[in-house]
Amino acid sequence: MAQEVILLDFWPSMFGIRVRIALAEKGVKYEYREEDLLKGKSPYLLQVNPVHKKIPVLIHNGKPISESSIIVQYIDEVWNDKAPLLPSDPYERAQARFWADYIDKKVYDAGRKLWTTTGEEQEAAKKDFFEIFKTLEGQLGDKPYFGEENLGYVDVSLIPYYCWFYAYETMANISMEAECPKLVAWAKRCAQKKSVSESLVDEKKILGFVHELRKRLGLE
Ligand code: GS8
């Protein structure tokens, strides 16, 4: 059966980038539909994600799936003729889900605080941010990928933030390389993969987007 796959996405979104990478890893052809959230939300987005009204949404043969982590797992299950993203062992799967959940609960908010705060508040935000990234770096250990020898579910969860590092560094005057060298080496390794490099966004464009968001929040 011909597959109709549509991705409703917004270019700077780390959540959308996860889905782009997963689809690229599986070699799935799809129609990319940009949802310009700076301008508003389309009736189509409200129709396909009436609960959260957020991108990304994957529409597979007319059926919508929301929430990036759930979408990536769905892609892994449907296009199972390609290398799996999640491990097959139940315990290893649970561990991968634990770390992806940790990323979901921690990284976005910690990163956002770096560019929405100043002074003491920002110093505390930096401390929290590096605590999270050092925990992740510890979990990576000396493995090439979180998914051991190949890019896996946890890698796909975290790598989209790589193109936001430059904005975090610029706004908070920090160095990822100095604090988390192994994690930066991992990010560079992931970015050598076509599925990742073609899905990530230019870091300077992300910085420009952060300035735009700060203006909208009255911060500059
Ligand atoms: C988060 C998606 C999200 O925040 C996921 O898919 O993993 N837990 C969800 N999407 C944002 C754009 S990226 O920052 C979004 O659609 N925001 C619109 C809104 O908040 O109204």
Boltz pocket constraint, residues with backbone or C-beta under 6 A from the ligand:
constraints:
  - pocket:
      binder: B
      contacts: [[A, 10], [A, 13], [A, 14], [A, 15], [A, 37], [A, 52], [A, 53], [A, 54], [A, 55], [A, 56], [A, 66], [A, 67], [A, 68], [A, 69]]
      max_distance: 6.0
